[in-house]
Amino acid sequence: MELMAFPEAARQDAGYQLHRIQTGHTPQDWKPLKHLGRGVTGVQEIRIWQDDATFRIAYVMKFGGYITVLHCWQKTTQATREITKAIIGRRYKEAYEGLK
């Protein structure tokens, strides 16, 4: 699931949280994401809570000072699924390679 597939209210909240980052503030609800693979560091997770669903956005700010959104998904379990971690790790490495 990508950001545009989020329900309207979750998309609006996501946009607001990303705007907070762009203006030098921290998102209202976030945590660092760890254990994403060798060399994958600095990834943060924005947590968006809706009435009956939870959504997440993984992003990193290390690449040229820009916000790089790596993955957006609907949370369905307590722990982050391994396939989700793999997607984030792969996209991190692709973004890093794109800077060279």
Phi and psi restraints in degrees (range 20) as a CNS / XPLOR table:
assign (resid 1 and name C) (resid 2 and name N)
       (resid 2 and name CA) (resid 2 and name C) 1.0 -109.5 20.0 2
assign (resid 2 and name N) (resid 2 and name CA)
       (resid 2 and name C) (resid 3 and name N) 1.0 171.2 20.0 2
assign (resid 2 and name C) (resid 3 and name N)
       (resid 3 and name CA) (resid 3 and name C) 1.0 -54.3 20.0 2
assign (resid 3 and name N) (resid 3 and name CA)
       (resid 3 and name C) (resid 4 and name N) 1.0 -41.8 20.0 2
assign (resid 3 and name C) (resid 4 and name N)
       (resid 4 and name CA) (resid 4 and name C) 1.0 -68.7 20.0 2
assign (resid 4 and name N) (resid 4 and name CA)
       (resid 4 and name C) (resid 5 and name N) 1.0 -14.3 20.0 2
assign (resid 4 and name C) (resid 5 and name N)
       (resid 5 and name CA) (resid 5 and name C) 1.0 -88.3 20.0 2
assign (resid 5 and name N) (resid 5 and name CA)
       (resid 5 and name C) (resid 6 and name N) 1.0 -8.2 20.0 2
assign (resid 5 and name C) (resid 6 and name N)
       (resid 6 and name CA) (resid 6 and name C) 1.0 -64.2 20.0 2
assign (resid 6 and name N) (resid 6 and name CA)
       (resid 6 and name C) (resid 7 and name N) 1.0 152.4 20.0 2
assign (resid 6 and name C) (resid 7 and name N)
       (resid 7 and name CA) (resid 7 and name C) 1.0 -60.8 20.0 2
assign (resid 7 and name N) (resid 7 and name CA)
       (resid 7 and name C) (resid 8 and name N) 1.0 156.7 20.0 2
assign (resid 7 and name C) (resid 8 and name N)
       (resid 8 and name CA) (resid 8 and name C) 1.0 -49.8 20.0 2
assign (resid 8 and name N) (resid 8 and name CA)
       (resid 8 and name C) (resid 9 and name N) 1.0 -50.4 20.0 2
assign (resid 8 and name C) (resid 9 and name N)
       (resid 9 and name CA) (resid 9 and name C) 1.0 -62.3 20.0 2
assign (resid 9 and name N) (resid 9 and name CA)
       (resid 9 and name C) (resid 10 and name N) 1.0 -39.7 20.0 2
assign (resid 9 and name C) (resid 10 and name N)
       (resid 10 and name CA) (resid 10 and name C) 1.0 -68.2 20.0 2
assign (resid 10 and name N) (resid 10 and name CA)
       (resid 10 and name C) (resid 11 and name N) 1.0 -37.8 20.0 2
assign (resid 10 and name C) (resid 11 and name N)
       (resid 11 and name CA) (resid 11 and name C) 1.0 -63.2 20.0 2
assign (resid 11 and name N) (resid 11 and name CA)
       (resid 11 and name C) (resid 12 and name N) 1.0 -43.3 20.0 2
assign (resid 11 and name C) (resid 12 and name N)
       (resid 12 and name CA) (resid 12 and name C) 1.0 -62.9 20.0 2
assign (resid 12 and name N) (resid 12 and name CA)
       (resid 12 and name C) (resid 13 and name N) 1.0 -43.9 20.0 2
assign (resid 12 and name C) (resid 13 and name N)
       (resid 13 and name CA) (resid 13 and name C) 1.0 -64.0 20.0 2
assign (resid 13 and name N) (resid 13 and name CA)
       (resid 13 and name C) (resid 14 and name N) 1.0 -41.7 20.0 2
assign (resid 13 and name C) (resid 14 and name N)
       (resid 14 and name CA) (resid 14 and name C) 1.0 -60.2 20.0 2
assign (resid 14 and name N) (resid 14 and name CA)
       (resid 14 and name C) (resid 15 and name N) 1.0 -44.7 20.0 2
assign (resid 14 and name C) (resid 15 and name N)
       (resid 15 and name CA) (resid 15 and name C) 1.0 -60.5 20.0 2
assign (resid 15 and name N) (resid 15 and name CA)
       (resid 15 and name C) (resid 16 and name N) 1.0 -41.1 20.0 2
assign (resid 15 and name C) (resid 16 and name N)
       (resid 16 and name CA) (resid 16 and name C) 1.0 -64.5 20.0 2
assign (resid 16 and name N) (resid 16 and name CA)
       (resid 16 and name C) (resid 17 and name N) 1.0 -43.9 20.0 2
assign (resid 16 and name C) (resid 17 and name N)
       (resid 17 and name CA) (resid 17 and name C) 1.0 -64.8 20.0 2
assign (resid 17 and name N) (resid 17 and name CA)
       (resid 17 and name C) (resid 18 and name N) 1.0 -41.0 20.0 2
assign (resid 17 and name C) (resid 18 and name N)
       (resid 18 and name CA) (resid 18 and name C) 1.0 -65.8 20.0 2
assign (resid 18 and name N) (resid 18 and name CA)
       (resid 18 and name C) (resid 19 and name N) 1.0 -36.9 20.0 2
assign (resid 18 and name C) (resid 19 and name N)
       (resid 19 and name CA) (resid 19 and name C) 1.0 -62.8 20.0 2
assign (resid 19 and name N) (resid 19 and name CA)
       (resid 19 and name C) (resid 20 and name N) 1.0 -40.3 20.0 2
assign (resid 19 and name C) (resid 20 and name N)
       (resid 20 and name CA) (resid 20 and name C) 1.0 -57.6 20.0 2
assign (resid 20 and name N) (resid 20 and name CA)
       (resid 20 and name C) (resid 21 and name N) 1.0 -42.3 20.0 2
assign (resid 20 and name C) (resid 21 and name N)
       (resid 21 and name CA) (resid 21 and name C) 1.0 -64.7 20.0 2
assign (resid 21 and name N) (resid 21 and name CA)
       (resid 21 and name C) (resid 22 and name N) 1.0 -44.9 20.0 2
assign (resid 21 and name C) (resid 22 and name N)
       (resid 22 and name CA) (resid 22 and name C) 1.0 -60.4 20.0 2
assign (resid 22 and name N) (resid 22 and name CA)
       (resid 22 and name C) (resid 23 and name N) 1.0 -29.6 20.0 2
assign (resid 22 and name C) (resid 23 and name N)
       (resid 23 and name CA) (resid 23 and name C) 1.0 -97.3 20.0 2
assign (resid 23 and name N) (resid 23 and name CA)
       (resid 23 and name C) (resid 24 and name N) 1.0 15.0 20.0 2
assign (resid 23 and name C) (resid 24 and name N)
       (resid 24 and name CA) (resid 24 and name C) 1.0 87.5 20.0 2
assign (resid 24 and name N) (resid 24 and name CA)
       (resid 24 and name C) (resid 25 and name N) 1.0 10.5 20.0 2
assign (resid 24 and name C) (resid 25 and name N)
       (resid 25 and name CA) (resid 25 and name C) 1.0 -104.9 20.0 2
assign (resid 25 and name N) (resid 25 and name CA)
       (resid 25 and name C) (resid 26 and name N) 1.0 165.1 20.0 2
assign (resid 25 and name C) (resid 26 and name N)
       (resid 26 and name CA) (resid 26 and name C) 1.0 -91.8 20.0 2
assign (resid 26 and name N) (resid 26 and name CA)
       (resid 26 and name C) (resid 27 and name N) 1.0 153.3 20.0 2
assign (resid 26 and name C) (resid 27 and name N)
       (resid 27 and name CA) (resid 27 and name C) 1.0 -61.1 20.0 2
assign (resid 27 and name N) (resid 27 and name CA)
       (resid 27 and name C) (resid 28 and name N) 1.0 158.4 20.0 2
assign (resid 27 and name C) (resid 28 and name N)
       (resid 28 and name CA) (resid 28 and name C) 1.0 -68.8 20.0 2
assign (resid 28 and name N) (resid 28 and name CA)
       (resid 28 and name C) (resid 29 and name N) 1.0 -32.0 20.0 2
assign (resid 28 and name C) (resid 29 and name N)
       (resid 29 and name CA) (resid 29 and name C) 1.0 -140.8 20.0 2
assign (resid 29 and name N) (resid 29 and name CA)
       (resid 29 and name C) (resid 30 and name N) 1.0 111.5 20.0 2
assign (resid 29 and name C) (resid 30 and name N)
       (resid 30 and name CA) (resid 30 and name C) 1.0 -151.5 20.0 2
assign (resid 30 and name N) (resid 30 and name CA)
       (resid 30 and name C) (resid 31 and name N) 1.0 167.4 20.0 2
assign (resid 30 and name C) (resid 31 and name N)
       (resid 31 and name CA) (resid 31 and name C) 1.0 -156.7 20.0 2
assign (resid 31 and name N) (resid 31 and name CA)
       (resid 31 and name C) (resid 32 and name N) 1.0 157.1 20.0 2
assign (resid 31 and name C) (resid 32 and name N)
       (resid 32 and name CA) (resid 32 and name C) 1.0 -72.8 20.0 2
assign (resid 32 and name N) (resid 32 and name CA)
       (resid 32 and name C) (resid 33 and name N) 1.0 145.1 20.0 2
assign (resid 32 and name C) (resid 33 and name N)
       (resid 33 and name CA) (resid 33 and name C) 1.0 -101.0 20.0 2
assign (resid 33 and name N) (resid 33 and name CA)
       (resid 33 and name C) (resid 34 and name N) 1.0 128.8 20.0 2
assign (resid 33 and name C) (resid 34 and name N)
       (resid 34 and name CA) (resid 34 and name C) 1.0 -122.5 20.0 2
assign (resid 34 and name N) (resid 34 and name CA)
       (resid 34 and name C) (resid 35 and name N) 1.0 171.0 20.0 2
assign (resid 34 and name C) (resid 35 and name N)
       (resid 35 and name CA) (resid 35 and name C) 1.0 60.5 20.0 2
assign (resid 35 and name N) (resid 35 and name CA)
       (resid 35 and name C) (resid 36 and name N) 1.0 48.2 20.0 2
assign (resid 35 and name C) (resid 36 and name N)
       (resid 36 and name CA) (resid 36 and name C) 1.0 -103.1 20.0 2
assign (resid 36 and name N) (resid 36 and name CA)
       (resid 36 and name C) (resid 37 and name N) 1.0 -0.2 20.0 2
assign (resid 36 and name C) (resid 37 and name N)
       (resid 37 and name CA) (resid 37 and name C) 1.0 125.6 20.0 2
assign (resid 37 and name N) (resid 37 and name CA)
       (resid 37 and name C) (resid 38 and name N) 1.0 162.6 20.0 2
assign (resid 37 and name C) (resid 38 and name N)
       (resid 38 and name CA) (resid 38 and name C) 1.0 -61.4 20.0 2
assign (resid 38 and name N) (resid 38 and name CA)
       (resid 38 and name C) (resid 39 and name N) 1.0 128.4 20.0 2
assign (resid 38 and name C) (resid 39 and name N)
       (resid 39 and name CA) (resid 39 and name C) 1.0 82.2 20.0 2
assign (resid 39 and name N) (resid 39 and name CA)
       (resid 39 and name C) (resid 40 and name N) 1.0 -0.6 20.0 2
assign (resid 39 and name C) (resid 40 and name N)
       (resid 40 and name CA) (resid 40 and name C) 1.0 -96.2 20.0 2
assign (resid 40 and name N) (resid 40 and name CA)
       (resid 40 and name C) (resid 41 and name N) 1.0 104.9 20.0 2
assign (resid 40 and name C) (resid 41 and name N)
       (resid 41 and name CA) (resid 41 and name C) 1.0 -133.0 20.0 2
assign (resid 41 and name N) (resid 41 and name CA)
       (resid 41 and name C) (resid 42 and name N) 1.0 159.5 20.0 2
assign (resid 41 and name C) (resid 42 and name N)
       (resid 42 and name CA) (resid 42 and name C) 1.0 79.5 20.0 2
assign (resid 42 and name N) (resid 42 and name CA)
       (resid 42 and name C) (resid 43 and name N) 1.0 11.9 20.0 2
assign (resid 42 and name C) (resid 43 and name N)
       (resid 43 and name CA) (resid 43 and name C) 1.0 -83.0 20.0 2
assign (resid 43 and name N) (resid 43 and name CA)
       (resid 43 and name C) (resid 44 and name N) 1.0 132.2 20.0 2
assign (resid 43 and name C) (resid 44 and name N)
       (resid 44 and name CA) (resid 44 and name C) 1.0 -113.7 20.0 2
assign (resid 44 and name N) (resid 44 and name CA)
       (resid 44 and name C) (resid 45 and name N) 1.0 153.7 20.0 2
assign (resid 44 and name C) (resid 45 and name N)
       (resid 45 and name CA) (resid 45 and name C) 1.0 -120.4 20.0 2
assign (resid 45 and name N) (resid 45 and name CA)
       (resid 45 and name C) (resid 46 and name N) 1.0 120.4 20.0 2
assign (resid 45 and name C) (resid 46 and name N)
       (resid 46 and name CA) (resid 46 and name C) 1.0 -86.9 20.0 2
assign (resid 46 and name N) (resid 46 and name CA)
       (resid 46 and name C) (resid 47 and name N) 1.0 133.2 20.0 2
assign (resid 46 and name C) (resid 47 and name N)
       (resid 47 and name CA) (resid 47 and name C) 1.0 -109.6 20.0 2
assign (resid 47 and name N) (resid 47 and name CA)
       (resid 47 and name C) (resid 48 and name N) 1.0 124.9 20.0 2
assign (resid 47 and name C) (resid 48 and name N)
       (resid 48 and name CA) (resid 48 and name C) 1.0 -118.8 20.0 2
assign (resid 48 and name N) (resid 48 and name CA)
       (resid 48 and name C) (resid 49 and name N) 1.0 121.4 20.0 2
assign (resid 48 and name C) (resid 49 and name N)
       (resid 49 and name CA) (resid 49 and name C) 1.0 -106.9 20.0 2
assign (resid 49 and name N) (resid 49 and name CA)
       (resid 49 and name C) (resid 50 and name N) 1.0 125.0 20.0 2
assign (resid 49 and name C) (resid 50 and name N)
       (resid 50 and name CA) (resid 50 and name C) 1.0 -114.7 20.0 2
assign (resid 50 and name N) (resid 50 and name CA)
       (resid 50 and name C) (resid 51 and name N) 1.0 172.5 20.0 2
assign (resid 50 and name C) (resid 51 and name N)
       (resid 51 and name CA) (resid 51 and name C) 1.0 -51.0 20.0 2
assign (resid 51 and name N) (resid 51 and name CA)
       (resid 51 and name C) (resid 52 and name N) 1.0 -49.8 20.0 2
assign (resid 51 and name C) (resid 52 and name N)
       (resid 52 and name CA) (resid 52 and name C) 1.0 -122.3 20.0 2
assign (resid 52 and name N) (resid 52 and name CA)
       (resid 52 and name C) (resid 53 and name N) 1.0 13.6 20.0 2
assign (resid 52 and name C) (resid 53 and name N)
       (resid 53 and name CA) (resid 53 and name C) 1.0 -153.2 20.0 2
assign (resid 53 and name N) (resid 53 and name CA)
       (resid 53 and name C) (resid 54 and name N) 1.0 160.1 20.0 2
assign (resid 53 and name C) (resid 54 and name N)
       (resid 54 and name CA) (resid 54 and name C) 1.0 -128.0 20.0 2
assign (resid 54 and name N) (resid 54 and name CA)
       (resid 54 and name C) (resid 55 and name N) 1.0 134.9 20.0 2
assign (resid 54 and name C) (resid 55 and name N)
       (resid 55 and name CA) (resid 55 and name C) 1.0 -124.2 20.0 2
assign (resid 55 and name N) (resid 55 and name CA)
       (resid 55 and name C) (resid 56 and name N) 1.0 152.9 20.0 2
assign (resid 55 and name C) (resid 56 and name N)
       (resid 56 and name CA) (resid 56 and name C) 1.0 -134.3 20.0 2
assign (resid 56 and name N) (resid 56 and name CA)
       (resid 56 and name C) (resid 57 and name N) 1.0 149.5 20.0 2
assign (resid 56 and name C) (resid 57 and name N)
       (resid 57 and name CA) (resid 57 and name C) 1.0 -131.8 20.0 2
assign (resid 57 and name N) (resid 57 and name CA)
       (resid 57 and name C) (resid 58 and name N) 1.0 123.0 20.0 2
assign (resid 57 and name C) (resid 58 and name N)
       (resid 58 and name CA) (resid 58 and name C) 1.0 -98.8 20.0 2
assign (resid 58 and name N) (resid 58 and name CA)
       (resid 58 and name C) (resid 59 and name N) 1.0 129.5 20.0 2
assign (resid 58 and name C) (resid 59 and name N)
       (resid 59 and name CA) (resid 59 and name C) 1.0 -142.9 20.0 2
assign (resid 59 and name N) (resid 59 and name CA)
       (resid 59 and name C) (resid 60 and name N) 1.0 165.3 20.0 2
assign (resid 59 and name C) (resid 60 and name N)
       (resid 60 and name CA) (resid 60 and name C) 1.0 -141.3 20.0 2
assign (resid 60 and name N) (resid 60 and name CA)
       (resid 60 and name C) (resid 61 and name N) 1.0 147.4 20.0 2
assign (resid 60 and name C) (resid 61 and name N)
       (resid 61 and name CA) (resid 61 and name C) 1.0 -112.3 20.0 2
assign (resid 61 and name N) (resid 61 and name CA)
       (resid 61 and name C) (resid 62 and name N) 1.0 6.9 20.0 2
assign (resid 61 and name C) (resid 62 and name N)
       (resid 62 and name CA) (resid 62 and name C) 1.0 -75.9 20.0 2
assign (resid 62 and name N) (resid 62 and name CA)
       (resid 62 and name C) (resid 63 and name N) 1.0 -18.5 20.0 2
assign (resid 62 and name C) (resid 63 and name N)
       (resid 63 and name CA) (resid 63 and name C) 1.0 -94.3 20.0 2
assign (resid 63 and name N) (resid 63 and name CA)
       (resid 63 and name C) (resid 64 and name N) 1.0 90.6 20.0 2
assign (resid 63 and name C) (resid 64 and name N)
       (resid 64 and name CA) (resid 64 and name C) 1.0 69.3 20.0 2
assign (resid 64 and name N) (resid 64 and name CA)
       (resid 64 and name C) (resid 65 and name N) 1.0 19.5 20.0 2
assign (resid 64 and name C) (resid 65 and name N)
       (resid 65 and name CA) (resid 65 and name C) 1.0 78.1 20.0 2
assign (resid 65 and name N) (resid 65 and name CA)
       (resid 65 and name C) (resid 66 and name N) 1.0 6.8 20.0 2
assign (resid 65 and name C) (resid 66 and name N)
       (resid 66 and name CA) (resid 66 and name C) 1.0 -96.0 20.0 2
assign (resid 66 and name N) (resid 66 and name CA)
       (resid 66 and name C) (resid 67 and name N) 1.0 152.3 20.0 2
assign (resid 66 and name C) (resid 67 and name N)
       (resid 67 and name CA) (resid 67 and name C) 1.0 -78.0 20.0 2
assign (resid 67 and name N) (resid 67 and name CA)
       (resid 67 and name C) (resid 68 and name N) 1.0 123.0 20.0 2
assign (resid 67 and name C) (resid 68 and name N)
       (resid 68 and name CA) (resid 68 and name C) 1.0 -113.6 20.0 2
assign (resid 68 and name N) (resid 68 and name CA)
       (resid 68 and name C) (resid 69 and name N) 1.0 108.1 20.0 2
assign (resid 68 and name C) (resid 69 and name N)
       (resid 69 and name CA) (resid 69 and name C) 1.0 -79.3 20.0 2
assign (resid 69 and name N) (resid 69 and name CA)
       (resid 69 and name C) (resid 70 and name N) 1.0 120.8 20.0 2
assign (resid 69 and name C) (resid 70 and name N)
       (resid 70 and name CA) (resid 70 and name C) 1.0 -93.3 20.0 2
assign (resid 70 and name N) (resid 70 and name CA)
       (resid 70 and name C) (resid 71 and name N) 1.0 -35.2 20.0 2
assign (resid 70 and name C) (resid 71 and name N)
       (resid 71 and name CA) (resid 71 and name C) 1.0 -166.8 20.0 2
assign (resid 71 and name N) (resid 71 and name CA)
       (resid 71 and name C) (resid 72 and name N) 1.0 147.4 20.0 2
assign (resid 71 and name C) (resid 72 and name N)
       (resid 72 and name CA) (resid 72 and name C) 1.0 -128.8 20.0 2
assign (resid 72 and name N) (resid 72 and name CA)
       (resid 72 and name C) (resid 73 and name N) 1.0 137.3 20.0 2
assign (resid 72 and name C) (resid 73 and name N)
       (resid 73 and name CA) (resid 73 and name C) 1.0 -156.1 20.0 2
assign (resid 73 and name N) (resid 73 and name CA)
       (resid 73 and name C) (resid 74 and name N) 1.0 162.5 20.0 2
assign (resid 73 and name C) (resid 74 and name N)
       (resid 74 and name CA) (resid 74 and name C) 1.0 -93.0 20.0 2
assign (resid 74 and name N) (resid 74 and name CA)
       (resid 74 and name C) (resid 75 and name N) 1.0 127.8 20.0 2
assign (resid 74 and name C) (resid 75 and name N)
       (resid 75 and name CA) (resid 75 and name C) 1.0 -79.0 20.0 2
assign (resid 75 and name N) (resid 75 and name CA)
       (resid 75 and name C) (resid 76 and name N) 1.0 126.6 20.0 2
assign (resid 75 and name C) (resid 76 and name N)
       (resid 76 and name CA) (resid 76 and name C) 1.0 -121.2 20.0 2
assign (resid 76 and name N) (resid 76 and name CA)
       (resid 76 and name C) (resid 77 and name N) 1.0 -10.7 20.0 2
assign (resid 76 and name C) (resid 77 and name N)
       (resid 77 and name CA) (resid 77 and name C) 1.0 -134.4 20.0 2
assign (resid 77 and name N) (resid 77 and name CA)
       (resid 77 and name C) (resid 78 and name N) 1.0 166.4 20.0 2
assign (resid 77 and name C) (resid 78 and name N)
       (resid 78 and name CA) (resid 78 and name C) 1.0 -64.2 20.0 2
assign (resid 78 and name N) (resid 78 and name CA)
       (resid 78 and name C) (resid 79 and name N) 1.0 -45.9 20.0 2
assign (resid 78 and name C) (resid 79 and name N)
       (resid 79 and name CA) (resid 79 and name C) 1.0 -92.2 20.0 2
assign (resid 79 and name N) (resid 79 and name CA)
       (resid 79 and name C) (resid 80 and name N) 1.0 154.4 20.0 2
assign (resid 79 and name C) (resid 80 and name N)
       (resid 80 and name CA) (resid 80 and name C) 1.0 -74.3 20.0 2
assign (resid 80 and name N) (resid 80 and name CA)
       (resid 80 and name C) (resid 81 and name N) 1.0 126.8 20.0 2
assign (resid 80 and name C) (resid 81 and name N)
       (resid 81 and name CA) (resid 81 and name C) 1.0 -64.8 20.0 2
assign (resid 81 and name N) (resid 81 and name CA)
       (resid 81 and name C) (resid 82 and name N) 1.0 149.9 20.0 2
assign (resid 81 and name C) (resid 82 and name N)
       (resid 82 and name CA) (resid 82 and name C) 1.0 -61.9 20.0 2
assign (resid 82 and name N) (resid 82 and name CA)
       (resid 82 and name C) (resid 83 and name N) 1.0 -37.0 20.0 2
assign (resid 82 and name C) (resid 83 and name N)
       (resid 83 and name CA) (resid 83 and name C) 1.0 -64.4 20.0 2
assign (resid 83 and name N) (resid 83 and name CA)
       (resid 83 and name C) (resid 84 and name N) 1.0 -35.9 20.0 2
assign (resid 83 and name C) (resid 84 and name N)
       (resid 84 and name CA) (resid 84 and name C) 1.0 -66.7 20.0 2
assign (resid 84 and name N) (resid 84 and name CA)
       (resid 84 and name C) (resid 85 and name N) 1.0 -43.5 20.0 2
assign (resid 84 and name C) (resid 85 and name N)
       (resid 85 and name CA) (resid 85 and name C) 1.0 -61.3 20.0 2
assign (resid 85 and name N) (resid 85 and name CA)
       (resid 85 and name C) (resid 86 and name N) 1.0 -39.1 20.0 2
assign (resid 85 and name C) (resid 86 and name N)
       (resid 86 and name CA) (resid 86 and name C) 1.0 -65.3 20.0 2
assign (resid 86 and name N) (resid 86 and name CA)
       (resid 86 and name C) (resid 87 and name N) 1.0 -41.5 20.0 2
assign (resid 86 and name C) (resid 87 and name N)
       (resid 87 and name CA) (resid 87 and name C) 1.0 -62.0 20.0 2
assign (resid 87 and name N) (resid 87 and name CA)
       (resid 87 and name C) (resid 88 and name N) 1.0 -46.5 20.0 2
assign (resid 87 and name C) (resid 88 and name N)
       (resid 88 and name CA) (resid 88 and name C) 1.0 -62.2 20.0 2
assign (resid 88 and name N) (resid 88 and name CA)
       (resid 88 and name C) (resid 89 and name N) 1.0 -45.9 20.0 2
assign (resid 88 and name C) (resid 89 and name N)
       (resid 89 and name CA) (resid 89 and name C) 1.0 -61.2 20.0 2
assign (resid 89 and name N) (resid 89 and name CA)
       (resid 89 and name C) (resid 90 and name N) 1.0 -42.9 20.0 2
assign (resid 89 and name C) (resid 90 and name N)
       (resid 90 and name CA) (resid 90 and name C) 1.0 -64.2 20.0 2
assign (resid 90 and name N) (resid 90 and name CA)
       (resid 90 and name C) (resid 91 and name N) 1.0 -44.9 20.0 2
assign (resid 90 and name C) (resid 91 and name N)
       (resid 91 and name CA) (resid 91 and name C) 1.0 -67.8 20.0 2
assign (resid 91 and name N) (resid 91 and name CA)
       (resid 91 and name C) (resid 92 and name N) 1.0 -33.7 20.0 2
assign (resid 91 and name C) (resid 92 and name N)
       (resid 92 and name CA) (resid 92 and name C) 1.0 -59.5 20.0 2
assign (resid 92 and name N) (resid 92 and name CA)
       (resid 92 and name C) (resid 93 and name N) 1.0 -49.6 20.0 2
assign (resid 92 and name C) (resid 93 and name N)
       (resid 93 and name CA) (resid 93 and name C) 1.0 -64.3 20.0 2
assign (resid 93 and name N) (resid 93 and name CA)
       (resid 93 and name C) (resid 94 and name N) 1.0 -38.0 20.0 2
assign (resid 93 and name C) (resid 94 and name N)
       (resid 94 and name CA) (resid 94 and name C) 1.0 -64.2 20.0 2
assign (resid 94 and name N) (resid 94 and name CA)
       (resid 94 and name C) (resid 95 and name N) 1.0 -42.1 20.0 2
assign (resid 94 and name C) (resid 95 and name N)
       (resid 95 and name CA) (resid 95 and name C) 1.0 -65.5 20.0 2
assign (resid 95 and name N) (resid 95 and name CA)
       (resid 95 and name C) (resid 96 and name N) 1.0 -41.2 20.0 2
assign (resid 95 and name C) (resid 96 and name N)
       (resid 96 and name CA) (resid 96 and name C) 1.0 -62.4 20.0 2
assign (resid 96 and name N) (resid 96 and name CA)
       (resid 96 and name C) (resid 97 and name N) 1.0 -45.2 20.0 2
assign (resid 96 and name C) (resid 97 and name N)
       (resid 97 and name CA) (resid 97 and name C) 1.0 -64.5 20.0 2
assign (resid 97 and name N) (resid 97 and name CA)
       (resid 97 and name C) (resid 98 and name N) 1.0 -31.7 20.0 2
assign (resid 97 and name C) (resid 98 and name N)
       (resid 98 and name CA) (resid 98 and name C) 1.0 -66.3 20.0 2
assign (resid 98 and name N) (resid 98 and name CA)
       (resid 98 and name C) (resid 99 and name N) 1.0 -17.3 20.0 2
assign (resid 98 and name C) (resid 99 and name N)
       (resid 99 and name CA) (resid 99 and name C) 1.0 -81.1 20.0 2
assign (resid 99 and name N) (resid 99 and name CA)
       (resid 99 and name C) (resid 100 and name N) 1.0 -20.1 20.0 2
